[in-house]
Amino acid sequence: MTNIEKYNQAFIETFTIKEEELPTLKYQSIQLWDSIGHMSLVAALEESFDIMMETEDIIDLSSYLKGQSILTSNYEVEF
């Protein structure tokens, strides 16, 4: 599985959404992406990429696109 597939899967499984919804997805733009859903997403991403995200990055993870940027910049994940 490629990194983008792992990344997409974390969002799709956590929020029960379709892949087409990902590019515009933002924190609290859907009911399931609340504070609890956010931590579930972080856990899924950490498990998928075998990382431990820093608190600042967890807070900054405000959208699907921002998450890609954080993982690329701070955790050497290439998409």
N, C-alpha and C positions, 0 to 999 in steps of 0.2 A: 504494500500500500504506500502511495506517495505521501509526502508531507501535506500537500493540499487536500488530499483525500482524508487523511487523519484529522486535519483541522476542520474540514467541513463536517465530518462525521460527529465530532464533538458537539458542534452547534446543533446539528440535525437531531441527534439523539437526546441532547439535554432539553431542547425546546420543542421537540416534536413538530418540526417545520419542514418545508420543502427546500431543496437546494436553490431553487429560483429566488427564494426570499433572502438569501444570505447577503448579497452585495449591499443592500440598503438597511440591513438589520442594525439597530442601535439599542443601547441599554434602555429599558423600560418602554420600548416601542411595541412590545408584545407583553401579554399578561404574565407569561412564564419567566420573562427576564426581569425579575425583581431581585432583591438582595439575596434571597435563598437560591434562586436560579443562577445568579451570578457566581456564587461559591461552588455550585455544582458544575458550572462550566469551567471554572478555574481548575477544579479537581480533575475533570475529564482531560483538559489540556495538559496538565502536569503529568498525568498518567500516560497519555498518548506520546508525549515527547520526552518522557523521563527527565523532567526538570522540576525545580521548586521555584515558583515565581515569587519575586520580591513584593512586599506590601504595596509599594508605589506603583508597580506595574499592574497589580490586581485592581487598584483604584483607577488607573488610567485606561483600563480595558473597557472602553465605552461604546465600541462598535465592532462589527465583524472586521472591517478594514483596519481599524486601529490595533486590533489584536494581532493581525498579520505583521504590522509594523513593529510592534513590541517584541514579538517572537523572533523576528529577523534581526532587529537591532541589538537586543539584550541577551538572546539565548542561542544565537547562531543557527536558527532554523531557516532553511532556504525553501522558498516556494517556487 
